[in-house]
Protein backbone atom coordinates (compact mmCIF):
# COMPACT_ATOMS: atom_id res chain seq x y z
CA UNK A 1 0.00 0.00 0.00
CA UNK A 2 1.17 3.54 -0.73
CA UNK A 3 2.54 5.19 2.43
CA UNK A 4 -0.18 7.51 3.80
CA UNK A 5 2.20 10.39 4.37
CA UNK A 6 3.30 10.71 0.75
CA UNK A 7 1.40 13.19 -1.40
CA UNK A 8 1.09 12.77 -5.15
CA UNK A 9 2.56 15.43 -7.40
CA UNK A 10 -0.05 17.86 -8.66
CA UNK A 11 0.14 16.65 -12.32
CA UNK A 12 -0.38 13.01 -11.36
CA UNK A 13 -3.14 13.91 -8.91
CA UNK A 14 -4.93 15.93 -11.61
CA UNK A 15 -4.57 13.06 -14.09
CA UNK A 16 -5.90 10.54 -11.58
CA UNK A 17 -8.87 12.71 -10.65
CA UNK A 18 -9.54 13.28 -14.35
CA UNK A 19 -9.70 9.53 -14.94
CA UNK A 20 -12.05 9.17 -11.97
CA UNK A 21 -14.30 11.85 -13.46
CA UNK A 22 -14.00 10.20 -16.90
CA UNK A 23 -15.70 7.05 -15.58
CA UNK A 24 -18.96 8.94 -15.97
CA UNK A 25 -18.25 10.26 -19.47
CA UNK A 26 -17.11 6.86 -20.71
CA UNK A 27 -20.11 5.05 -19.22
CA UNK A 28 -22.50 7.42 -21.01
CA UNK A 29 -20.83 8.38 -24.28
CA UNK A 30 -19.59 4.92 -25.26
CA UNK A 31 -23.24 3.85 -25.36
CA UNK A 32 -24.32 6.52 -27.87
CA UNK A 33 -23.51 4.51 -31.04
CA UNK A 34 -25.28 1.50 -29.50
CA UNK A 35 -28.72 3.11 -29.12
CA UNK A 36 -30.09 2.08 -32.55
CA UNK A 37 -28.74 -1.47 -32.03
CA UNK A 38 -30.35 -1.67 -28.59
CA UNK A 39 -33.70 -0.47 -29.94
CA UNK A 40 -33.61 -3.12 -32.68
CA UNK A 41 -32.28 -6.03 -30.60
CA UNK A 42 -34.72 -5.47 -27.75
CA UNK A 43 -37.66 -4.82 -30.08
CA UNK A 44 -38.53 -1.35 -28.79
CA UNK A 45 -41.64 0.19 -30.33
CA UNK A 46 -40.43 3.75 -29.60
CA UNK A 47 -36.77 4.39 -30.45
CA UNK A 48 -36.74 7.31 -28.01
CA UNK A 49 -36.96 4.78 -25.16
CA UNK A 50 -33.41 3.62 -25.91
CA UNK A 51 -32.26 7.00 -24.56
CA UNK A 52 -33.22 5.73 -21.09
CA UNK A 53 -30.09 3.56 -21.15
CA UNK A 54 -28.21 6.84 -20.69
CA UNK A 55 -30.43 8.60 -18.18
CA UNK A 56 -30.99 5.48 -16.02
CA UNK A 57 -27.25 5.38 -15.42
CA UNK A 58 -27.26 9.06 -14.50
CA UNK A 59 -30.24 8.52 -12.19
CA UNK A 60 -28.44 5.70 -10.36
CA UNK A 61 -25.33 7.84 -10.07
CA UNK A 62 -27.35 10.68 -8.58
CA UNK A 63 -28.91 8.39 -5.98
CA UNK A 64 -25.54 6.89 -5.11
CA UNK A 65 -23.87 10.23 -4.55
CA UNK A 66 -26.27 10.94 -1.69
CA UNK A 67 -24.66 8.18 0.41
CA UNK A 68 -21.16 7.93 -1.04
CA UNK A 69 -19.99 11.20 0.52
CA UNK A 70 -21.18 10.54 4.10
CA UNK A 71 -19.76 7.03 3.92
CA UNK A 72 -16.43 8.44 2.78
CA UNK A 73 -16.51 10.96 5.65
CA UNK A 74 -16.89 8.04 8.07
CA UNK A 75 -14.71 5.33 6.55
CA UNK A 76 -12.25 7.17 4.34
CA UNK A 77 -12.20 8.08 0.67
CA UNK A 78 -10.41 5.05 -0.78
CA UNK A 79 -12.67 2.40 0.77
CA UNK A 80 -15.80 3.93 -0.70
CA UNK A 81 -14.26 4.21 -4.15
CA UNK A 82 -13.39 0.50 -3.97
CA UNK A 83 -16.93 -0.37 -2.86
CA UNK A 84 -18.37 1.71 -5.68
CA UNK A 85 -16.13 -0.04 -8.20
CA UNK A 86 -17.55 -3.38 -7.08
CA UNK A 87 -21.12 -2.20 -7.70
CA UNK A 88 -20.15 -0.65 -11.03
CA UNK A 89 -18.60 -3.89 -12.27
CA UNK A 90 -21.60 -5.92 -11.06
CA UNK A 91 -23.95 -3.63 -12.97
CA UNK A 92 -21.83 -3.92 -16.11
CA UNK A 93 -21.91 -7.73 -15.98
CA UNK A 94 -25.68 -7.73 -15.42
CA UNK A 95 -26.16 -5.35 -18.37
CA UNK A 96 -24.06 -7.67 -20.54
CA UNK A 97 -26.52 -10.54 -20.04
CA UNK A 98 -29.76 -8.48 -19.89
CA UNK A 99 -32.46 -9.79 -22.24
CA UNK A 100 -35.02 -7.00 -21.81
CA UNK A 101 -35.03 -3.22 -21.63
CA UNK A 102 -36.29 -3.34 -18.03
CA UNK A 103 -33.39 -5.53 -16.88
CA UNK A 104 -30.91 -3.45 -18.85
CA UNK A 105 -32.17 -0.26 -17.22
CA UNK A 106 -31.96 -1.86 -13.76
CA UNK A 107 -28.38 -2.89 -14.49
CA UNK A 108 -27.54 0.62 -15.62
CA UNK A 109 -29.00 2.05 -12.42
CA UNK A 110 -26.72 -0.32 -10.47
CA UNK A 111 -23.78 0.79 -12.60
CA UNK A 112 -24.65 4.39 -11.83
CA UNK A 113 -24.84 3.67 -8.10
CA UNK A 114 -21.32 2.28 -8.27
CA UNK A 115 -20.01 5.15 -10.39
CA UNK A 116 -21.06 7.53 -7.63
CA UNK A 117 -17.97 6.44 -5.69
CA UNK A 118 -15.43 7.87 -8.14
CA UNK A 119 -17.76 10.76 -8.98
CA UNK A 120 -18.36 12.26 -5.56
CA UNK A 121 -15.48 10.93 -3.48
CA UNK A 122 -12.84 12.14 -5.92
CA UNK A 123 -14.36 15.62 -5.58
CA UNK A 124 -14.08 15.35 -1.80
CA UNK A 125 -10.45 14.26 -2.23
CA UNK A 126 -9.75 17.48 -4.12
CA UNK A 127 -11.35 19.48 -1.30
CA UNK A 128 -9.29 17.56 1.28
CA UNK A 129 -6.08 18.80 -0.32
CA UNK A 130 -6.96 22.14 -1.94
CA UNK A 131 -9.24 25.14 -1.34
CA UNK A 132 -10.61 28.28 -3.00
CA UNK A 133 -9.46 29.28 -6.47
CA UNK A 134 -6.70 26.70 -6.40
CA UNK A 135 -9.36 24.03 -5.90
CA UNK A 136 -11.29 25.45 -8.86
CA UNK A 137 -8.13 25.33 -10.94
CA UNK A 138 -7.47 21.68 -10.02
CA UNK A 139 -11.07 20.75 -10.85
CA UNK A 140 -10.82 22.62 -14.17
CA UNK A 141 -7.71 20.67 -15.18
CA UNK A 142 -9.36 17.39 -14.13
CA UNK A 143 -12.47 18.41 -16.09
CA UNK A 144 -10.21 18.74 -19.14
CA UNK A 145 -9.71 14.96 -19.04
CA UNK A 146 -13.45 14.54 -18.46
CA UNK A 147 -14.23 16.67 -21.51
CA UNK A 148 -11.60 15.09 -23.80
CA UNK A 149 -12.69 11.53 -23.06
CA UNK A 150 -16.02 11.84 -24.91
CA UNK A 151 -13.95 12.35 -28.07
CA UNK A 152 -12.80 8.75 -27.94
CA UNK A 153 -15.65 7.09 -26.05
CA UNK A 154 -18.09 6.88 -29.01
CA UNK A 155 -15.23 5.78 -31.27
CA UNK A 156 -14.41 3.02 -28.80
CA UNK A 157 -18.08 2.11 -28.58
CA UNK A 158 -18.47 1.99 -32.37
CA UNK A 159 -15.34 -0.13 -32.71
CA UNK A 160 -16.54 -2.59 -30.09
CA UNK A 161 -19.95 -2.85 -31.76
CA UNK A 162 -18.28 -3.63 -35.09
CA UNK A 163 -16.05 -6.31 -33.59
CA UNK A 164 -18.21 -7.94 -30.94
CA UNK A 165 -21.65 -6.27 -30.72
CA UNK A 166 -23.05 -3.68 -28.36
CA UNK A 167 -23.07 -5.93 -25.30
CA UNK A 168 -19.27 -6.17 -25.31
CA UNK A 169 -19.12 -2.48 -24.39
CA UNK A 170 -20.01 -3.49 -20.84
CA UNK A 171 -16.96 -5.77 -20.65
CA UNK A 172 -14.76 -2.81 -21.58
CA UNK A 173 -16.39 -0.87 -18.73
CA UNK A 174 -15.15 -3.61 -16.39
CA UNK A 175 -11.61 -3.26 -17.77
CA UNK A 176 -11.68 0.54 -17.46
CA UNK A 177 -12.78 0.32 -13.84
CA UNK A 178 -10.00 -2.14 -13.04
CA UNK A 179 -7.37 0.20 -14.52
CA UNK A 180 -8.60 3.40 -12.86
CA UNK A 181 -9.22 1.91 -9.42
CA UNK A 182 -5.97 -0.02 -9.62
CA UNK A 183 -4.09 3.24 -10.24
CA UNK A 184 -5.73 4.83 -7.22
CA UNK A 185 -5.01 1.77 -5.07
CA UNK A 186 -1.32 1.78 -5.93
CA UNK A 187 -0.57 5.50 -6.01
CA UNK A 188 -3.06 7.70 -4.13
CA UNK A 189 -2.79 7.77 -0.31
CA UNK A 190 -5.87 8.27 1.81
CA UNK A 191 -6.67 12.00 2.00
CA UNK A 192 -8.94 11.94 5.06
CA UNK A 193 -7.02 11.01 8.24
CA UNK A 194 -8.73 9.10 11.05
CA UNK A 195 -9.07 12.12 13.41
CA UNK A 196 -10.92 14.12 10.74
CA UNK A 197 -13.55 11.45 10.07
CA UNK A 198 -17.14 11.91 11.13
CA UNK A 199 -19.03 8.97 12.70
CA UNK A 200 -21.82 7.51 10.61
CA UNK A 201 -24.61 8.45 12.99
CA UNK A 202 -28.02 9.91 12.28
CA UNK A 203 -27.63 13.12 14.30
CA UNK A 204 -24.31 14.27 12.73
CA UNK A 205 -25.59 13.39 9.27
CA UNK A 206 -28.85 15.27 9.84
CA UNK A 207 -27.00 18.31 11.16
CA UNK A 208 -24.61 18.29 8.23
CA UNK A 209 -27.48 17.94 5.77
CA UNK A 210 -29.30 20.87 7.39
CA UNK A 211 -26.14 22.99 7.20
CA UNK A 212 -25.73 22.24 3.51
CA UNK A 213 -29.36 22.88 2.63
CA UNK A 214 -29.47 26.15 4.55
CA UNK A 215 -26.39 27.67 2.96
CA UNK A 216 -27.49 30.13 0.27
CA UNK A 217 -24.37 29.87 -1.88
CA UNK A 218 -24.45 26.06 -1.87
CA UNK A 219 -28.13 25.88 -2.78
CA UNK A 220 -27.88 28.44 -5.55
CA UNK A 221 -24.86 26.65 -7.01
CA UNK A 222 -26.81 23.38 -6.96
CA UNK A 223 -29.83 24.94 -8.64
CA UNK A 224 -27.66 26.21 -11.49
CA UNK A 225 -26.08 22.77 -11.82
CA UNK A 226 -29.52 21.10 -12.09
CA UNK A 227 -30.33 23.33 -15.06
CA UNK A 228 -26.93 22.89 -16.70
CA UNK A 229 -26.95 19.11 -16.26
CA UNK A 230 -30.54 18.93 -17.51
CA UNK A 231 -29.55 20.79 -20.66
CA UNK A 232 -26.43 18.64 -21.08
CA UNK A 233 -28.17 15.30 -20.53
CA UNK A 234 -31.03 16.32 -22.82
CA UNK A 235 -28.49 17.20 -25.51
CA UNK A 236 -26.60 13.93 -25.09
CA UNK A 237 -29.83 11.90 -25.10
CA UNK A 238 -30.96 13.43 -28.40
CA UNK A 239 -27.68 13.88 -30.23
CA UNK A 240 -27.41 10.49 -31.94
CA UNK A 241 -30.99 10.60 -33.21
CA UNK A 242 -30.60 14.16 -34.49
CA UNK A 243 -27.47 13.22 -36.41
CA UNK A 244 -29.17 10.13 -37.82
CA UNK A 245 -32.83 11.05 -38.33
CA UNK A 246 -32.60 14.81 -38.92
CA UNK A 247 -29.34 15.09 -40.84
CA UNK A 248 -28.74 11.54 -42.15
CA UNK A 249 -25.27 11.26 -40.64
CA UNK A 250 -25.81 8.32 -38.30
CA UNK A 251 -23.04 6.18 -39.82
CA UNK A 252 -20.42 8.86 -39.18
CA UNK A 253 -21.89 10.09 -35.89
CA UNK A 254 -19.01 8.91 -33.70
CA UNK A 255 -16.50 10.90 -35.78
CA UNK A 256 -18.59 14.07 -35.62
CA UNK A 257 -19.10 13.64 -31.88
CA UNK A 258 -15.35 13.26 -31.42
CA UNK A 259 -14.95 16.65 -33.07
CA UNK A 260 -17.46 18.19 -30.66
CA UNK A 261 -15.63 16.69 -27.70
CA UNK A 262 -12.25 17.94 -28.88
CA UNK A 263 -13.59 21.45 -29.39
CA UNK A 264 -15.09 21.26 -25.90
CA UNK A 265 -11.80 20.26 -24.31
CA UNK A 266 -10.44 23.82 -24.40
CA UNK A 267 -12.91 25.58 -22.07
CA UNK A 268 -11.75 23.79 -18.88
CA UNK A 269 -8.15 24.61 -19.76
CA UNK A 270 -8.99 28.24 -20.44
CA UNK A 271 -11.07 28.36 -17.29
CA UNK A 272 -8.15 27.05 -15.24
CA UNK A 273 -6.01 29.88 -16.57
CA UNK A 274 -8.63 32.61 -16.06
CA UNK A 275 -10.24 31.60 -12.76
CA UNK A 276 -7.22 32.62 -10.66
CA UNK A 277 -7.42 36.13 -12.12
CA UNK A 278 -11.12 36.74 -12.76
CA UNK A 279 -12.82 34.55 -10.20
CA UNK A 280 -15.55 31.93 -10.52
CA UNK A 281 -18.72 34.01 -10.63
CA UNK A 282 -17.90 36.17 -13.70
CA UNK A 283 -16.87 33.09 -15.68
CA UNK A 284 -20.14 31.31 -14.83
CA UNK A 285 -22.27 34.30 -15.80
CA UNK A 286 -20.39 34.96 -19.03
CA UNK A 287 -20.60 31.31 -20.13
CA UNK A 288 -24.36 31.23 -19.56
CA UNK A 289 -24.80 34.56 -21.36
CA UNK A 290 -22.94 33.23 -24.40
CA UNK A 291 -25.09 30.07 -24.30
CA UNK A 292 -28.28 32.14 -24.38
CA UNK A 293 -26.99 34.20 -27.31
CA UNK A 294 -25.86 31.16 -29.34
CA UNK A 295 -29.20 29.39 -28.78
CA UNK A 296 -31.18 32.44 -29.86
CA UNK A 297 -29.02 32.68 -32.97
CA UNK A 298 -29.54 29.00 -33.79
CA UNK A 299 -33.29 29.18 -33.29
CA UNK A 300 -33.50 32.30 -35.44
CA UNK A 301 -31.94 30.38 -38.33
CA UNK A 302 -33.46 26.92 -37.87
CA UNK A 303 -37.00 27.57 -36.60
CA UNK A 304 -38.22 29.46 -39.72
CA UNK A 305 -35.98 27.25 -41.94
CA UNK A 306 -33.87 30.17 -43.12
CA UNK A 307 -31.07 27.67 -43.72
CA UNK A 308 -31.20 24.02 -44.79
CA UNK A 309 -28.98 21.10 -45.74
CA UNK A 310 -25.32 21.34 -44.83
CA UNK A 311 -25.66 24.88 -43.50
CA UNK A 312 -28.40 23.83 -41.08
CA UNK A 313 -26.26 20.90 -39.98
CA UNK A 314 -23.30 23.15 -39.22
CA UNK A 315 -25.49 25.55 -37.26
CA UNK A 316 -26.71 22.66 -35.12
CA UNK A 317 -23.24 21.14 -34.87
CA UNK A 318 -21.51 24.29 -33.60
CA UNK A 319 -24.42 25.01 -31.27
CA UNK A 320 -24.08 21.53 -29.74
CA UNK A 321 -20.37 22.16 -29.19
CA UNK A 322 -21.33 25.36 -27.35
CA UNK A 323 -23.41 23.31 -24.87
CA UNK A 324 -20.36 21.27 -23.90
CA UNK A 325 -18.18 24.39 -23.83
CA UNK A 326 -20.55 26.10 -21.40
CA UNK A 327 -20.36 23.04 -19.16
CA UNK A 328 -16.57 23.32 -19.11
CA UNK A 329 -16.77 26.95 -17.96
CA UNK A 330 -19.40 26.38 -15.26
CA UNK A 331 -19.46 23.00 -13.51
CA UNK A 332 -15.97 23.13 -12.01
CA UNK A 333 -16.53 26.66 -10.77
CA UNK A 334 -19.95 25.81 -9.35
CA UNK A 335 -18.54 22.80 -7.52
CA UNK A 336 -15.78 24.93 -6.06
CA UNK A 337 -18.22 27.64 -4.96
CA UNK A 338 -20.47 25.09 -3.27
CA UNK A 339 -17.65 23.23 -1.51
CA UNK A 340 -15.65 26.29 -0.44
CA UNK A 341 -17.64 26.95 2.79
CA UNK A 342 -18.12 23.22 3.45
CA UNK A 343 -14.56 22.01 3.96
CA UNK A 344 -15.35 20.52 7.39
CA UNK A 345 -18.07 18.30 5.84
CA UNK A 346 -16.74 18.02 2.31
CA UNK A 347 -18.04 14.49 1.80
CA UNK A 348 -21.60 15.32 2.87
CA UNK A 349 -21.63 18.58 0.95
CA UNK A 350 -20.28 16.93 -2.18
CA UNK A 351 -22.85 14.14 -1.86
CA UNK A 352 -25.87 16.39 -1.40
CA UNK A 353 -24.76 18.75 -4.14
CA UNK A 354 -23.97 15.97 -6.61
CA UNK A 355 -27.10 13.95 -5.78
CA UNK A 356 -29.54 16.82 -6.18
CA UNK A 357 -27.82 18.24 -9.24
CA UNK A 358 -27.51 14.85 -10.94
CA UNK A 359 -30.97 13.52 -10.08
CA UNK A 360 -32.60 16.79 -11.07
CA UNK A 361 -30.51 16.98 -14.22
CA UNK A 362 -31.26 13.35 -15.14
CA UNK A 363 -35.01 13.80 -14.78
CA UNK A 364 -34.93 17.08 -16.69
CA UNK A 365 -32.68 15.64 -19.38
CA UNK A 366 -34.82 12.52 -19.80
CA UNK A 367 -37.89 14.67 -20.30
CA UNK A 368 -36.11 16.87 -22.83
CA UNK A 369 -34.86 13.83 -24.74
CA UNK A 370 -38.34 12.33 -25.05
CA UNK A 371 -39.51 15.51 -26.82
CA UNK A 372 -37.45 14.62 -29.91
CA UNK A 373 -39.71 14.95 -32.95
CA UNK A 374 -37.26 14.61 -35.82
CA UNK A 375 -35.84 18.12 -35.45
CA UNK A 376 -33.51 19.83 -32.92
CA UNK A 377 -36.06 22.58 -32.21
CA UNK A 378 -37.65 21.15 -29.01
CA UNK A 379 -34.15 20.62 -27.60
CA UNK A 380 -33.02 24.14 -28.47
CA UNK A 381 -36.13 25.68 -26.95
CA UNK A 382 -35.56 23.80 -23.70
CA UNK A 383 -31.90 24.85 -23.66
CA UNK A 384 -32.88 28.49 -24.05
CA UNK A 385 -35.24 28.30 -21.08
CA UNK A 386 -32.75 26.40 -18.93
CA UNK A 387 -29.84 28.73 -19.71
CA UNK A 388 -31.97 31.82 -19.02
CA UNK A 389 -33.07 30.49 -15.62
CA UNK A 390 -29.49 29.50 -14.74
CA UNK A 391 -28.19 32.95 -15.74
CA UNK A 392 -30.79 34.63 -13.53
CA UNK A 393 -29.71 32.58 -10.52
CA UNK A 394 -26.01 33.08 -11.29
CA UNK A 395 -26.49 36.84 -11.46
CA UNK A 396 -27.77 36.76 -7.88
CA UNK A 397 -25.01 34.56 -6.44
CA UNK A 398 -23.42 36.02 -3.28
CA UNK A 399 -20.58 38.21 -4.48
CA UNK A 400 -18.09 37.90 -1.65
CA UNK A 401 -14.85 36.04 -2.42
CA UNK A 402 -14.27 33.69 -5.38
C-alpha positions in Angstrom: 0.0 0.0 0.0 1.2 3.5 -0.7 2.5 5.2 2.4 -0.2 7.5 3.8 2.2 10.4 4.4 3.3 10.7 0.8 1.4 13.2 -1.4 1.1 12.8 -5.1 2.6 15.4 -7.4 -0.1 17.9 -8.7 0.1 16.7 -12.3 -0.4 13.0 -11.4 -3.1 13.9 -8.9 -4.9 15.9 -11.6 -4.6 13.1 -14.1 -5.9 10.5 -11.6 -8.9 12.7 -10.7 -9.5 13.3 -14.4 -9.7 9.5 -14.9 -12.1 9.2 -12.0 -14.3 11.9 -13.5 -14.0 10.2 -16.9 -15.7 7.0 -15.6 -19.0 8.9 -16.0 -18.3 10.3 -19.5 -17.1 6.9 -20.7 -20.1 5.1 -19.2 -22.5 7.4 -21.0 -20.8 8.4 -24.3 -19.6 4.9 -25.3 -23.2 3.8 -25.4 -24.3 6.5 -27.9 -23.5 4.5 -31.0 -25.3 1.5 -29.5 -28.7 3.1 -29.1 -30.1 2.1 -32.6 -28.7 -1.5 -32.0 -30.3 -1.7 -28.6 -33.7 -0.5 -29.9 -33.6 -3.1 -32.7 -32.3 -6.0 -30.6 -34.7 -5.5 -27.7 -37.7 -4.8 -30.1 -38.5 -1.3 -28.8 -41.6 0.2 -30.3 -40.4 3.7 -29.6 -36.8 4.4 -30.5 -36.7 7.3 -28.0 -37.0 4.8 -25.2 -33.4 3.6 -25.9 -32.3 7.0 -24.6 -33.2 5.7 -21.1 -30.1 3.6 -21.2 -28.2 6.8 -20.7 -30.4 8.6 -18.2 -31.0 5.5 -16.0 -27.2 5.4 -15.4 -27.3 9.1 -14.5 -30.2 8.5 -12.2 -28.4 5.7 -10.4 -25.3 7.8 -10.1 -27.4 10.7 -8.6 -28.9 8.4 -6.0 -25.5 6.9 -5.1 -23.9 10.2 -4.5 -26.3 10.9 -1.7 -24.7 8.2 0.4 -21.2 7.9 -1.0 -20.0 11.2 0.5 -21.2 10.5 4.1 -19.8 7.0 3.9 -16.4 8.4 2.8 -16.5 11.0 5.7 -16.9 8.0 8.1 -14.7 5.3 6.6 -12.3 7.2 4.3 -12.2 8.1 0.7 -10.4 5.0 -0.8 -12.7 2.4 0.8 -15.8 3.9 -0.7 -14.3 4.2 -4.1 -13.4 0.5 -4.0 -16.9 -0.4 -2.9 -18.4 1.7 -5.7 -16.1 0.0 -8.2 -17.6 -3.4 -7.1 -21.1 -2.2 -7.7 -20.2 -0.6 -11.0 -18.6 -3.9 -12.3 -21.6 -5.9 -11.1 -23.9 -3.6 -13.0 -21.8 -3.9 -16.1 -21.9 -7.7 -16.0 -25.7 -7.7 -15.4 -26.2 -5.4 -18.4 -24.1 -7.7 -20.5 -26.5 -10.5 -20.0 -29.8 -8.5 -19.9 -32.5 -9.8 -22.2 -35.0 -7.0 -21.8 -35.0 -3.2 -21.6 -36.3 -3.3 -18.0 -33.4 -5.5 -16.9 -30.9 -3.5 -18.9 -32.2 -0.3 -17.2 -32.0 -1.9 -13.8 -28.4 -2.9 -14.5 -27.5 0.6 -15.6 -29.0 2.1 -12.4 -26.7 -0.3 -10.5 -23.8 0.8 -12.6 -24.6 4.4 -11.8 -24.8 3.7 -8.1 -21.3 2.3 -8.3 -20.0 5.2 -10.4 -21.1 7.5 -7.6 -18.0 6.4 -5.7 -15.4 7.9 -8.1 -17.8 10.8 -9.0 -18.4 12.3 -5.6 -15.5 10.9 -3.5 -12.8 12.1 -5.9 -14.4 15.6 -5.6 -14.1 15.3 -1.8 -10.5 14.3 -2.2 -9.8 17.5 -4.1 -11.4 19.5 -1.3 -9.3 17.6 1.3 -6.1 18.8 -0.3 -7.0 22.1 -1.9 -9.2 25.1 -1.3 -10.6 28.3 -3.0 -9.5 29.3 -6.5 -6.7 26.7 -6.4 -9.4 24.0 -5.9 -11.3 25.5 -8.9 -8.1 25.3 -10.9 -7.5 21.7 -10.0 -11.1 20.7 -10.9 -10.8 22.6 -14.2 -7.7 20.7 -15.2 -9.4 17.4 -14.1 -12.5 18.4 -16.1 -10.2 18.7 -19.1 -9.7 15.0 -19.0 -13.4 14.5 -18.5 -14.2 16.7 -21.5 -11.6 15.1 -23.8 -12.7 11.5 -23.1 -16.0 11.8 -24.9 -13.9 12.4 -28.1 -12.8 8.7 -27.9 -15.7 7.1 -26.0 -18.1 6.9 -29.0 -15.2 5.8 -31.3 -14.4 3.0 -28.8 -18.1 2.1 -28.6 -18.5 2.0 -32.4 -15.3 -0.1 -32.7 -16.5 -2.6 -30.1 -20.0 -2.8 -31.8 -18.3 -3.6 -35.1 -16.0 -6.3 -33.6 -18.2 -7.9 -30.9 -21.6 -6.3 -30.7 -23.1 -3.7 -28.4 -23.1 -5.9 -25.3 -19.3 -6.2 -25.3 -19.1 -2.5 -24.4 -20.0 -3.5 -20.8 -17.0 -5.8 -20.6 -14.8 -2.8 -21.6 -16.4 -0.9 -18.7 -15.2 -3.6 -16.4 -11.6 -3.3 -17.8 -11.7 0.5 -17.5 -12.8 0.3 -13.8 -10.0 -2.1 -13.0 -7.4 0.2 -14.5 -8.6 3.4 -12.9 -9.2 1.9 -9.4 -6.0 0.0 -9.6 -4.1 3.2 -10.2 -5.7 4.8 -7.2 -5.0 1.8 -5.1 -1.3 1.8 -5.9 -0.6 5.5 -6.0 -3.1 7.7 -4.1 -2.8 7.8 -0.3 -5.9 8.3 1.8 -6.7 12.0 2.0 -8.9 11.9 5.1 -7.0 11.0 8.2 -8.7 9.1 11.0 -9.1 12.1 13.4 -10.9 14.1 10.7 -13.6 11.5 10.1 -17.1 11.9 11.1 -19.0 9.0 12.7 -21.8 7.5 10.6 -24.6 8.5 13.0 -28.0 9.9 12.3 -27.6 13.1 14.3 -24.3 14.3 12.7 -25.6 13.4 9.3 -28.8 15.3 9.8 -27.0 18.3 11.2 -24.6 18.3 8.2 -27.5 17.9 5.8 -29.3 20.9 7.4 -26.1 23.0 7.2 -25.7 22.2 3.5 -29.4 22.9 2.6 -29.5 26.2 4.5 -26.4 27.7 3.0 -27.5 30.1 0.3 -24.4 29.9 -1.9 -24.5 26.1 -1.9 -28.1 25.9 -2.8 -27.9 28.4 -5.6 -24.9 26.7 -7.0 -26.8 23.4 -7.0 -29.8 24.9 -8.6 -27.7 26.2 -11.5 -26.1 22.8 -11.8 -29.5 21.1 -12.1 -30.3 23.3 -15.1 -26.9 22.9 -16.7 -27.0 19.1 -16.3 -30.5 18.9 -17.5 -29.6 20.8 -20.7 -26.4 18.6 -21.1 -28.2 15.3 -20.5 -31.0 16.3 -22.8 -28.5 17.2 -25.5 -26.6 13.9 -25.1 -29.8 11.9 -25.1 -31.0 13.4 -28.4 -27.7 13.9 -30.2 -27.4 10.5 -31.9 -31.0 10.6 -33.2 -30.6 14.2 -34.5 -27.5 13.2 -36.4 -29.2 10.1 -37.8 -32.8 11.1 -38.3 -32.6 14.8 -38.9 -29.3 15.1 -40.8 -28.7 11.5 -42.2 -25.3 11.3 -40.6 -25.8 8.3 -38.3 -23.0 6.2 -39.8 -20.4 8.9 -39.2 -21.9 10.1 -35.9 -19.0 8.9 -33.7 -16.5 10.9 -35.8 -18.6 14.1 -35.6 -19.1 13.6 -31.9 -15.4 13.3 -31.4 -14.9 16.6 -33.1 -17.5 18.2 -30.7 -15.6 16.7 -27.7 -12.2 17.9 -28.9 -13.6 21.5 -29.4 -15.1 21.3 -25.9 -11.8 20.3 -24.3 -10.4 23.8 -24.4 -12.9 25.6 -22.1 -11.8 23.8 -18.9 -8.1 24.6 -19.8 -9.0 28.2 -20.4 -11.1 28.4 -17.3 -8.2 27.0 -15.2 -6.0 29.9 -16.6 -8.6 32.6 -16.1 -10.2 31.6 -12.8 -7.2 32.6 -10.7 -7.4 36.1 -12.1 -11.1 36.7 -12.8 -12.8 34.5 -10.2 -15.5 31.9 -10.5 -18.7 34.0 -10.6 -17.9 36.2 -13.7 -16.9 33.1 -15.7 -20.1 31.3 -14.8 -22.3 34.3 -15.8 -20.4 35.0 -19.0 -20.6 31.3 -20.1 -24.4 31.2 -19.6 -24.8 34.6 -21.4 -22.9 33.2 -24.4 -25.1 30.1 -24.3 -28.3 32.1 -24.4 -27.0 34.2 -27.3 -25.9 31.2 -29.3 -29.2 29.4 -28.8 -31.2 32.4 -29.9 -29.0 32.7 -33.0 -29.5 29.0 -33.8 -33.3 29.2 -33.3 -33.5 32.3 -35.4 -31.9 30.4 -38.3 -33.5 26.9 -37.9 -37.0 27.6 -36.6 -38.2 29.5 -39.7 -36.0 27.3 -41.9 -33.9 30.2 -43.1 -31.1 27.7 -43.7 -31.2 24.0 -44.8 -29.0 21.1 -45.7 -25.3 21.3 -44.8 -25.7 24.9 -43.5 -28.4 23.8 -41.1 -26.3 20.9 -40.0 -23.3 23.1 -39.2 -25.5 25.5 -37.3 -26.7 22.7 -35.1 -23.2 21.1 -34.9 -21.5 24.3 -33.6 -24.4 25.0 -31.3 -24.1 21.5 -29.7 -20.4 22.2 -29.2 -21.3 25.4 -27.3 -23.4 23.3 -24.9 -20.4 21.3 -23.9 -18.2 24.4 -23.8 -20.6 26.1 -21.4 -20.4 23.0 -19.2 -16.6 23.3 -19.1 -16.8 26.9 -18.0 -19.4 26.4 -15.3 -19.5 23.0 -13.5 -16.0 23.1 -12.0 -16.5 26.7 -10.8 -19.9 25.8 -9.3 -18.5 22.8 -7.5 -15.8 24.9 -6.1 -18.2 27.6 -5.0 -20.5 25.1 -3.3 -17.7 23.2 -1.5 -15.6 26.3 -0.4 -17.6 27.0 2.8 -18.1 23.2 3.4 -14.6 22.0 4.0 -15.4 20.5 7.4 -18.1 18.3 5.8 -16.7 18.0 2.3 -18.0 14.5 1.8 -21.6 15.3 2.9 -21.6 18.6 1.0 -20.3 16.9 -2.2 -22.8 14.1 -1.9 -25.9 16.4 -1.4 -24.8 18.8 -4.1 -24.0 16.0 -6.6 -27.1 14.0 -5.8 -29.5 16.8 -6.2 -27.8 18.2 -9.2 -27.5 14.9 -10.9 -31.0 13.5 -10.1 -32.6 16.8 -11.1 -30.5 17.0 -14.2 -31.3 13.4 -15.1 -35.0 13.8 -14.8 -34.9 17.1 -16.7 -32.7 15.6 -19.4 -34.8 12.5 -19.8 -37.9 14.7 -20.3 -36.1 16.9 -22.8 -34.9 13.8 -24.7 -38.3 12.3 -25.0 -39.5 15.5 -26.8 -37.5 14.6 -29.9 -39.7 15.0 -33.0 -37.3 14.6 -35.8 -35.8 18.1 -35.5 -33.5 19.8 -32.9 -36.1 22.6 -32.2 -37.6 21.2 -29.0 -34.2 20.6 -27.6 -33.0 24.1 -28.5 -36.1 25.7 -27.0 -35.6 23.8 -23.7 -31.9 24.9 -23.7 -32.9 28.5 -24.0 -35.2 28.3 -21.1 -32.8 26.4 -18.9 -29.8 28.7 -19.7 -32.0 31.8 -19.0 -33.1 30.5 -15.6 -29.5 29.5 -14.7 -28.2 32.9 -15.7 -30.8 34.6 -13.5 -29.7 32.6 -10.5 -26.0 33.1 -11.3 -26.5 36.8 -11.5 -27.8 36.8 -7.9 -25.0 34.6 -6.4 -23.4 36.0 -3.3 -20.6 38.2 -4.5 -18.1 37.9 -1.6 -14.8 36.0 -2.4 -14.3 33.7 -5.4 
